[in-house]
Amino acid sequence: MPHVIVVGGGLTGLTVAFRLKQFAPGTAVTVLEPRDRPGGNIVTEDHRGFRVECGPNGFLDRTPAIPNLVRDLGLSDRLVAASDGSRKNRYVFVGNKLHKLPSGPLGLLTTPLLSRRGKWQLLTEPWRKAPPPGTEESVQEFATRRAGKEAADVFADALVTGIHGGDPAMLSVAAAFPRLPVMEREAGSVVRGFMRAAKKRKRDAKARGEPVPGPMKMWSFREGLGVLVDGLCETLGDSVRCGVEVQTVTETASVAPWQVYDQTGYSWSADAVVLACPAYEQAVILADLDPALADEVGAIPYNRIAVVALGYRAEHCPGEHDGFGYIAPQNTRRDVLGVQWCSSIFPDRAPQGFVLWRALCGGVHRAEQVEWDDERLARAVHDEIRRAMGVTGEPVFQRIVRWPNAIPQYVIGHLDRVARIDALAAKHAGLFLTGNAYRGVAMADCVEQAEATAVRVALHLQQGANQ
């Protein structure tokens, strides 16, 4: 019976193991996780009726990857969609005031976020020229060239801040938002690219005899995202082992070509090894096996994020909060990157009569905030919320979680680095590297990469069996 070791029990690693059991029946799979719990950054906590997501807050259905995984785990009936308001009403905090992000041409024409010149530059995006072939642009450069500096400083910055907690001037657009340059190449315009994509979705649905797909939605579970981790772990059973810190892997000339060693010196024999842990952990594990590969993997940077969840009495929160929340663009250098109105997005996030809001602090430009003590962090976030939303009372609940290595940053040169990593890893038959450090940081990206990795591992095992 072939044996596969998966190092890392986050969403990617657990999904690799789950799909391997389907794609390669009869294969023994062991998931080794150094922490005392699986799930990686997906952590749902309940505190006196306040349900806090310590990592991701939900997932988008832009691809069928996670909905299919949820279906196969038998969890579809526990899904809950984000509120309509959270999709339609999103804000940015600019000039000490909340501004609704425009949706559609009319919103762009009337938004106070752009001057007349800025609106004209944005609306004339379809007539911009493409850069010379082979040009690598940052998100900031791409957005400025296509939509103008004003739109880039507000909308592109807000997009990067909300997803990556990064700097649009540092991130590669081809790596962080690969669809955008593809749309430009194929449609001559990002606007036309989105229009074509929408028409294609409708045509494809019609050809399959399915209803016309509506707008992309955000999803979670009524009990929080931890349901997905629990579902994977229940299915995998004893295959998941926590508290096991892998130190190194070695290639051997024996029947099982791989040995995996933990912190105690204990080892496992394996026919294939999948490293699905963060890049900085992969680099340590690979150091003795292939120093050049380890150096490339270890060079992928991460930012630092502090999650600050605060609960308030609803009576102390004036105004309507039917929306997702707001972003404070990185270029404003505020004490929060953004605030999510969690109890407005999903049900059962706060007790009756209370609200739960979650702020993200730190990022690439305010990394020092992660070192602030709880009192200073909570006070800074409360002051920002009071300034933005006019809260009149003190928080009645707080929960602070720090992620010293939160989100990998796809800086300029990332795709070239990934290509070098792929080439070096290919020299070691049976070694597979995956995770959100390479080809997408969202939950959907992780699941897609995990399934692709499981297919590759299954084919590798099949080839070995046929030799």
Secondary structure, 3 states (H helix, E strand, C coil): CCEEEEECCCHHHHHHHHHHHHHCCCCEEEEEECCCCCCCCCCEEEECCEEEECCCCCEECCCCHHHHHHHHCCCHHHEEECCHHHHHCEEEEECCEEEECCCHHHHHHHCCCCCHHHHHHHHCHHHCCCCCCCCCCEHHHHHHHHHCHHHHHHHHHHHHHHHHCCCCCCEEHHHHCCHHHHHHHHHCCHHHHHHHHHHHHHHHHHHCCCCCCCCCCEEEECCCCHHHHHHHHHHHHHHEEECCCEEEEEECCCCCCEEEEECCCCEEEECEEEECCCHHHHHHHHCCCCHHHHHHHHCCCECCEEEEEEEEEHHHCCCCCCCCEEECCHHHCCCCCEEECHHHHCCCCCCCCEEEEEEEEECCCCHHHHHCCHHHHHHHHHHHHHHHHCCCCCCCEEEEEEECCCCECCECCHHHHHHHHHHHHCCCCCEEECCCCCCCCCHHHHHHHHHHHHHHHHHHHHHHHHC
